[in-house]
């Protein structure tokens, strides 16, 4: 499945060049062993061909998150938990995803959460009303 | 207090330690058909769901909103909804309808409709459907590896053994949360020692779990719990959007995930909203689907004793596994938490997943003794492994495990513990001692492990988590210090992260790092002769349990004196008050022991002594033309001067016969040789002599053992086969003499 395409790590190293010998000589860190955005887009395509629309959508969102730093990922996750964020805080996060990381699908995900949380009373206390 | 002793005995049985209740639908304590469960309905306008299961869009709660927007395939929804549930149910078991066709329609169903479909199936049909609908063709299994002390050497050894035994995934967790990076590391190193390509995870709080994955210490996560009501979800401090985001976050780091749900959790949290367990589980599975998780672990998981308290609970749990498979989700089918006190009930429940096979039959088989299971589980544990291996062989079912030998297992355990010691040294952690390694190899559970300095360990674990070191340091240390194969396996695990093929549904690795998934190993079951078949080398492997021996091998003398007999010509009809002892054709030659391991030399000695006790002479004759006891004794009595003979087969079955009786008649028959002691043989000798003297004889009573047939039928069959192979139809009976010096 992976033979007919060129796979590189997040840092651009071709997967063939990821060798134990290089690692043993002291080369590489975990970012060299991180999945690349294009690879996740490819996996999304594989899932879509198999009729797995939602799995594909998840891989596309994941592709957008490849370049989002760990701490920001954890912050967004926390912000999406119930009663953690105001509507505008979620809207700002969505904007950051869109503008800073070109993560449009993830931004849409956060915006949708903001809308539903507002309607279902799941926003941080103090701001009940929606947009 | 029972008046009846029998009722009293039953009341004390394990099954009556389980709790049973009647249904209470308002509290969600019902598997199926609660009054509040909606009827299926679906209306789509302008490409959006405007009514679902009887509720208009403006009344959708959080979960329903999520499902309406993400989970249901709108392009088939109207077509699928229009099909009668009974018809959809029949498609699930119809071998003429391919899995993909069924999946396409199921993708368009609402929760209420999904439940209506499975409610038409009986338990056997559910198993048939699971066999057809599970994602991966090849079934697999997951192990739990934990211990109460968080002992790293023991974790590594146990992970190695679990991998060596065939588990495709290993899940660990912590006693003390701060041990998480160590436990993940120990299980990673151990697993790759036992078998390359085993996936590992460490179940901890989400942020920590993500950090472990980012450090390269874990390859999958399944702690993403979802619930079927808003209130339960919010009590769990999450929403479908937060869990969905987490799913994407894990995938963005090349980590496989599966969600967790299961019947009973909402009732346990008092948030069932009057709905049945199965309806709420269908909602959970639609959330899982909508979030794009490749799979789920369900089957009630830690709540299993709740559905088991209810009528139809066990079949309901099978139904929830099936619902997941119907939605094209990888399913790890529970069987992890304690489901019953009764071994009968536990085994029966297991069959519903074990026989059809699932992507992971257990979402955590306790491969360690249950006292060390930090998930609070262990429905089947390390002590039950041999039972499980026998079940695979009995049913010709691939339960994901393979039989192993003790010696090779201990080698694997030792290598894992030693490899981890090397890794610990490289990281500068407090050392793993030789004593720890030794105990990890041969001990039973964590109380056998030497205590470590917990404060120092936790400080080191925290420094490791916060510091720059990653799994690559471990790879280098292993390669440099005599474990290049383990280094290569761990390296390859990390490299696979970059490729990402194992993110696809139901993915596992073979030992060569080939991915088996819904993409590369799609379930193609279409009835007999199709789908996964347990054949060839894998079937041979499962057959080859260490307890099974080769029945063709000669039954060698284990203990006692070997009988050496000399032939002294053809036996003639005798005279006087003698007793003939007529033995079978293998007696003292090919066979040397009875079925219960009495040496034939001693048996013969006792028969002779018993006859001598009464002052009667004995003559020993070997019958060649038959191995049948009736015929042997018939021949003996024909030759006996007194007409009395003792017939004895080499397996020890004995009869006293008198000339003139039909071959199948007798004076005394001792048909259960396993019950005979040497003392019995002596008394048989005495009784035979008594008959020869014409005295009144009190027949010898031997106790009856209900288990004798179970215990000895195989050995009896083998011994009798050996004796029959020694039959020489034309050879006349011979007089035997015990060799001088062969003291019997």
Interface residues (C-beta under 8 A of the other chain):
Chain A: X1 X2 X7 X8 X9 X10 X15 X18 X20 X23 X24 X26 X28 X29 X30 X33 X34 X35 X36 X39 X40 X42 X43 X46 X47 X50 X51 X52 X53 X54 X55 X56 X57 X58 X59 X61 X62 X63 X64 X65 X66 X68 X70 X73 X74 X76 X77 X78 X80 X81 X82 X106 X109 X110 X112 X113 X116 X117 X119 X120 X122
Chain B: X61 X62 X65 X66 X69 X70 X71 X73 X100 X103 X104 X107 X206 X207 X210 X211 X214 X215 X216 X230 X233 X234 X237 X238 X239 X241 X242 X244 X245 X246 X247 X248 X249 X250 X251 X252 X253 X254 X289 X290 X291 X292 X293 X294 X328 X470 X471 X472 X475 X476 X479 X480 X487 X488 X491 X494 X495 X497 X498 X499 X500 X501 X503 X504 X505 X515 X518 X519 X520
